[in-house]
């Protein structure tokens, strides 16, 4: 018995973002927004807890049966053979006036609109291909269309075991290969002098962002490197 009616109260509709990633490039192509009226039925059908999406960067990748259920229930028509489908948290970039490169790297490079992509994480690295998407880049590296370079940064202060450094994986269009050395030099200098707005603007330019886009980025995020100095804008 619930005298206040709390337990029997219907759960209000929830807005859910379905991100569709091209399998061929592992790049975000489209976001589908769903209004879920029956939250309990949705969670049971796809086996996820929607409340966890509000706690930070969370991704639930759906299997074929989940996608089939979504197609039937919401009349979506998602082609499973073409896309990875994920229910993910909506980040601050969702309403950006320009296309953020993060999670779209290879698609943009093949379109010729992005000259350089950078991925980094602790070393030894997580083998998850969503951290270092080497498998989808490999055919284009082998063809010579994209140039790959990687190295490991050894920090001044030791990282928690078992990590020994930071793996940095860089890709550049063949005609833009000079950007690799420029990017490595920038990181090296910044590691000694500290990150600042000049490096933020230089990094944006090397990655292929236009100046006005970096202006918007700075207006939106402010001097974020002073709050979270270990994080860089990559992609």
C-alpha positions as CSV (number, residue, x, y, z in Angstrom):
1,X,0.0,0.0,0.0
2,X,1.3,3.4,-1.0
3,X,-0.8,6.1,0.7
4,X,0.9,8.9,-1.2
5,X,0.5,7.3,-4.5
6,X,4.2,7.6,-5.3
7,X,4.9,4.0,-6.2
8,X,1.9,3.8,-8.5
9,X,2.5,7.1,-10.2
10,X,3.4,6.8,-13.9
11,X,6.9,7.6,-14.9
12,X,7.0,10.7,-17.0
13,X,8.1,10.5,-20.7
14,X,11.9,10.5,-21.2
15,X,13.8,11.8,-24.2
16,X,16.4,9.3,-25.5
17,X,19.2,9.9,-28.0
18,X,20.0,7.1,-30.3
19,X,23.3,7.6,-32.0
20,X,23.9,5.8,-35.3
21,X,27.6,5.0,-36.1
22,X,28.6,3.9,-39.6
23,X,30.1,0.5,-39.4
24,X,32.6,1.2,-42.2
25,X,34.1,4.2,-40.5
26,X,32.9,3.8,-36.9
27,X,31.8,7.4,-37.1
28,X,28.7,9.1,-35.8
29,X,26.4,9.8,-38.7
30,X,23.1,10.6,-37.2
31,X,21.3,11.1,-33.9
32,X,17.6,10.0,-33.6
33,X,15.7,11.6,-30.7
34,X,13.0,9.4,-29.2
35,X,10.3,10.3,-26.7
36,X,9.8,7.2,-24.5
37,X,6.3,7.2,-23.0
38,X,6.7,3.8,-21.2
39,X,10.1,4.0,-19.6
40,X,9.8,0.6,-17.9
41,X,8.9,-1.2,-21.1
42,X,11.8,0.4,-22.9
43,X,14.3,-0.5,-20.2
44,X,13.1,-4.1,-20.1
45,X,13.1,-4.5,-23.9
46,X,16.7,-3.2,-24.4
47,X,18.1,-4.1,-21.0
48,X,19.4,-0.7,-19.9
49,X,18.8,1.8,-17.1
50,X,17.9,5.1,-18.6
51,X,18.4,6.9,-15.3
52,X,22.1,6.2,-15.6
53,X,22.3,8.5,-18.7
54,X,22.1,11.5,-16.4
55,X,25.2,10.5,-14.4
56,X,27.8,11.3,-17.1
57,X,29.2,10.0,-20.3
58,X,27.4,6.6,-20.7
59,X,27.0,4.5,-23.8
60,X,24.8,1.4,-24.2
61,X,25.4,-0.3,-27.6
62,X,22.4,-2.3,-28.7
63,X,22.4,-5.8,-30.2
64,X,20.4,-6.8,-33.3
65,X,17.3,-7.8,-31.3
66,X,17.3,-4.5,-29.5
67,X,17.4,-2.6,-32.8
68,X,14.7,-4.8,-34.3
69,X,12.5,-4.0,-31.3
70,X,13.2,-0.2,-31.7
71,X,12.4,-0.4,-35.4
72,X,9.0,-2.1,-34.7
73,X,8.1,0.1,-31.8
74,X,9.1,3.5,-33.1
75,X,8.9,2.7,-36.9
76,X,12.6,3.8,-37.4
77,X,13.8,1.7,-40.3
78,X,17.4,1.5,-39.0
79,X,19.5,-0.8,-41.3
80,X,21.4,-3.0,-38.8
81,X,24.0,-4.0,-41.3
82,X,25.1,-0.4,-41.8
83,X,25.1,1.0,-38.3
84,X,26.2,0.4,-34.7
85,X,23.4,1.8,-32.6
86,X,23.9,3.2,-29.1
87,X,21.8,4.9,-26.5
88,X,24.1,7.6,-25.1
89,X,24.2,10.6,-22.8
90,X,23.5,13.9,-24.5
91,X,26.6,16.1,-24.0
92,X,27.2,19.8,-24.2
93,X,28.1,19.6,-27.9
94,X,24.6,18.4,-28.9
95,X,23.4,22.0,-29.8
96,X,26.7,23.1,-31.3
97,X,26.3,25.4,-34.4
98,X,29.0,23.4,-36.2
99,X,29.8,19.7,-36.5
100,X,32.0,18.5,-33.7
101,X,34.8,16.2,-35.1
102,X,34.9,13.9,-32.1
103,X,33.5,10.4,-32.9
104,X,33.2,11.5,-36.6
105,X,37.0,11.5,-37.4
106,X,37.4,9.0,-40.2
107,X,34.1,10.0,-42.0
108,X,35.3,13.6,-42.1
109,X,38.8,12.7,-43.2
110,X,37.5,10.6,-46.1
111,X,35.3,13.5,-47.1
112,X,38.4,15.8,-47.2
113,X,37.0,18.2,-44.5
114,X,39.3,17.1,-41.7
115,X,43.1,16.9,-42.2
116,X,44.2,15.5,-38.9
117,X,42.8,13.2,-36.2
118,X,44.3,12.4,-32.8
119,X,43.5,9.7,-30.3
120,X,45.2,9.2,-26.9
121,X,44.7,7.2,-23.8
122,X,46.8,5.6,-21.0
123,X,49.5,3.0,-22.0
124,X,49.2,0.0,-21.9
125,X,46.1,1.0,-23.9
126,X,42.6,-0.3,-23.8
127,X,42.2,-2.7,-26.7
128,X,38.6,-1.4,-27.2
129,X,38.4,-0.2,-30.9
130,X,36.2,2.7,-29.8
131,X,39.3,4.1,-28.0
132,X,41.8,3.6,-30.8
133,X,39.8,2.8,-34.0
134,X,42.8,1.4,-35.9
135,X,40.9,-1.3,-37.6
136,X,38.7,1.1,-39.7
137,X,41.7,3.4,-40.5
138,X,43.9,0.5,-41.5
139,X,42.7,0.1,-45.2
140,X,43.2,3.8,-45.8
141,X,46.7,3.7,-44.2
142,X,47.6,0.7,-46.4
143,X,46.4,2.5,-49.5
144,X,48.5,5.6,-48.7
145,X,45.6,7.9,-48.5
146,X,46.1,8.5,-44.7
147,X,49.4,8.6,-42.9
148,X,49.6,7.1,-39.4
149,X,52.1,7.8,-36.6
150,X,52.1,6.9,-32.9
151,X,54.3,7.4,-29.9
152,X,54.1,7.1,-26.1
153,X,54.4,10.1,-23.8
154,X,56.1,9.4,-20.5
155,X,54.8,11.8,-17.9
156,X,56.9,13.6,-15.4
157,X,55.0,12.0,-12.5
158,X,54.3,8.3,-12.6
159,X,50.8,7.1,-13.4
160,X,49.0,4.6,-11.2
161,X,50.0,1.0,-11.9
162,X,49.9,-0.6,-14.4
163,X,50.0,2.5,-16.6
164,X,53.4,3.8,-17.8
165,X,52.5,6.6,-20.1
166,X,50.0,8.0,-22.6
167,X,49.7,6.4,-26.1
168,X,49.1,9.0,-28.8
169,X,47.8,7.8,-32.2
170,X,47.8,10.4,-35.0
171,X,46.3,10.2,-38.5
172,X,46.8,12.8,-41.3
173,X,45.7,13.0,-44.9
174,X,48.7,12.3,-47.1
175,X,48.8,15.9,-48.4
176,X,48.6,17.2,-44.8
177,X,51.3,15.1,-43.2
178,X,53.2,18.1,-42.0
179,X,50.5,18.6,-39.4
180,X,51.7,15.5,-37.5
181,X,55.1,17.0,-36.6
182,X,53.4,20.3,-35.8
183,X,51.0,18.6,-33.5
184,X,53.7,16.5,-31.7
185,X,55.8,19.7,-31.2
186,X,52.8,21.6,-29.8
187,X,52.1,18.8,-27.3
188,X,55.8,18.7,-26.3
189,X,56.1,22.4,-25.7
190,X,52.7,22.5,-23.9
191,X,53.8,19.8,-21.5
192,X,56.6,22.0,-20.3
193,X,55.0,25.5,-20.4
194,X,51.4,24.5,-19.6
195,X,48.3,24.7,-21.8
196,X,46.8,28.1,-22.7
197,X,44.5,29.7,-25.3
198,X,47.2,29.9,-27.9
199,X,47.7,26.2,-27.9
200,X,43.9,25.7,-27.9
201,X,43.6,27.7,-31.0
202,X,46.6,26.1,-32.7
203,X,45.2,22.6,-31.9
204,X,41.9,23.6,-33.4
205,X,43.5,24.8,-36.6
206,X,45.7,21.7,-36.9
207,X,42.6,19.4,-36.4
208,X,40.7,21.3,-39.1
209,X,38.4,23.6,-37.2
210,X,37.7,27.0,-38.6
211,X,38.6,30.1,-36.5
212,X,35.0,31.0,-35.8
213,X,34.4,27.5,-34.6
214,X,37.2,27.7,-32.2
215,X,35.8,31.1,-31.0
216,X,32.5,29.3,-30.3
217,X,34.3,26.5,-28.6
218,X,36.1,28.9,-26.3
219,X,32.9,30.9,-25.6
220,X,31.1,27.7,-24.7
221,X,33.8,25.9,-22.6
222,X,35.8,28.9,-21.3
223,X,39.3,28.3,-20.1
224,X,38.6,24.7,-19.4
225,X,42.3,23.7,-19.2
226,X,42.6,25.7,-15.9
227,X,39.8,23.5,-14.4
228,X,40.8,20.2,-16.0
229,X,44.4,20.6,-17.1
230,X,44.9,16.9,-17.9
231,X,42.3,17.0,-20.7
232,X,42.9,18.2,-24.2
233,X,40.5,18.9,-27.1
234,X,41.1,16.1,-29.5
235,X,39.4,14.4,-32.4
